[in-house]
């Protein structure tokens, strides 16, 4: 009897401990998800939408392109640059798209969204379009191959000089009658020229190369990954580097950075940071189950290969984004749950360690095709496809930056009238206080403040900057020589060490 009681107590303790662990895990997941905005449907289409890709500008505004199955396959686009998502725009027009339809997108320092996709124009070609000032420019064929096909394109830009680079796989030079002969080609656009460069062939050793992905680091160097399919159903991830991607002779000798993956296509993705480091993810089945693998190149040296998903379930469709300033890493993928259900999972590398995987969708529908981007402020953007209401829709979530500078607080206004014999002068005296959240943030160093003014009744577009402090220790401003018959509204912003300006503070008014 005593033994049964002890056994029962052990079971109860184990159950209680398991419940506590589960409860703690759920609480951690809830806390993590609370950092993100609720999902927003940005496609709102009655037909199947999938394959989204996201990028963002320096102010954290998102730009998304995706595939939509109307009466044919089309590329659509939307952005929240105006504060709300615009009605989706057909980018590809009436081009025929069949194989490899997922587009690629990059947003430059001026907020211009550059989009490339593969479509049939005699043969498969790569088409380029860009979105600026609310309009698409129009599709331009940037490959113009004579035969064969150009597909699986990737675009990235140099934020320092404005150059845009596009890579893709191409079989134009395949010998007659050969199958599976592919090369990786590159073109670039100098922002000071009207035309694209001539096509370069990147040296890759093998002619069985597929699905190239390019990233340009903060120093302007190119990092390229692709797969070598010389071994059937056992693709390998390869890598090359070029400090000056306009010069084809400077590509490094390609090296394999994975072992055999046990998969025909392992779909590598790459991102880089401002220090020239590279971060790569891919699919791998060599441990008996399809998982998401990761490897990083820091200061020119490759680290160990890490299994990031490591679950008994199938994990695929990996995407990666890196905070270029801090080196924080964000990896998402689709994971199969049960017979039909899929969810999107996310792991982050922050403060020197990996988080546990967080289920970002956790619903009975099918979620997949995730894409990530980290903007210059450190905000994280996630898009994915989800069939929660019938046809797949494109959903968007955002995690605000943890290092975005915040405006000052407790802005106060005192008005005084100085009267003389012939003249009356109005003086508005402003004071404010430093934002304590900036003080707590290790990534923020406030350097100065700016004062803005508009007349009462005017909209916010009428704000004019009237003063900027010379340092971060000035918390007052005296606005003199103001007319008696006008009343004003004021707001103040803060600037950080990266020359980034906060949003405006809560305004104060003479009324």
FENJOVEN-V670506 format. One record per pair of residues at least 24 apart in sequence whose ideal C-beta (glycine too) atoms are under 6 Angstrom apart, sorted by the first residue. I is the first residue (numbers start at 0). J is the second residue. Records with the same first field share a line. If there is no record, write none. Layout:
BEGIN
I: J / J
END
This chain:
BEGIN
28: 357
31: 357
34: 398
35: 396 / 398
36: 396 / 397
38: 394 / 396
39: 395
40: 392 / 394
41: 77 / 84 / 393 / 395
42: 392 / 393
46: 390
47: 390 / 391
48: 391 / 392 / 393
49: 368 / 384 / 391
50: 101 / 368
51: 370 / 382 / 393
52: 102 / 104 / 370
53: 370 / 372 / 380 / 382
54: 104 / 105 / 106 / 372
55: 372 / 374 / 380
56: 106 / 110
57: 375
59: 374 / 376 / 378
61: 380
62: 106 / 112
63: 382
64: 102 / 104 / 114
65: 393
66: 100
72: 96 / 100
74: 102 / 116
90: 114 / 128
91: 116 / 118
94: 118
95: 119
99: 150 / 151
103: 152 / 153 / 154
105: 154 / 155 / 156
107: 156
108: 158
113: 154 / 163
115: 152 / 154 / 165
117: 150 / 152
122: 148
123: 148 / 149 / 150
124: 149
125: 149 / 152 / 167
141: 186 / 195
144: 171
147: 171
151: 210
153: 211 / 212 / 213
155: 213 / 214 / 215
157: 215 / 219
159: 219
161: 190
162: 187
163: 188
164: 213 / 244
166: 211 / 213
168: 209
179: 207
180: 206
181: 208 / 209
183: 208 / 211 / 225
187: 245
199: 247
201: 250
202: 250
203: 253
204: 253
205: 229
212: 268 / 269
214: 269 / 270 / 271
216: 271 / 275
217: 273 / 323
218: 275
222: 269 / 271 / 277
224: 267 / 269 / 279
226: 265
232: 263
233: 259 / 261
234: 260 / 262 / 265
235: 259
236: 267 / 281
256: 294
261: 285
268: 318 / 319
270: 319 / 320 / 321
272: 321 / 323 / 326
273: 323 / 324
278: 319 / 321 / 328
280: 317 / 319 / 330
282: 315
289: 313 / 314 / 315
290: 314
291: 317 / 332
307: 346
316: 367 / 368
318: 369 / 370 / 371
320: 371 / 372 / 373
322: 373 / 377
329: 371 / 379
331: 369 / 371
333: 367
341: 365 / 366 / 367
342: 366
343: 369 / 383
376: 400 / 403
377: 402
402: 440 / 442
404: 443 / 493 / 495 / 499 / 501
405: 434 / 436 / 437 / 501
406: 492 / 493 / 501 / 502 / 504
407: 431 / 434 / 491 / 493 / 504
408: 432 / 434
410: 491 / 504 / 507
412: 507
414: 509
423: 483
425: 481 / 483
426: 479
427: 478
428: 477
429: 476 / 489
430: 475
431: 474 / 491
443: 495
444: 496
445: 471 / 493
446: 471 / 494 / 496
447: 494
448: 491 / 493
449: 492
450: 476 / 491
451: 490
452: 487 / 489
453: 488
455: 486 / 488 / 508 / 510
END
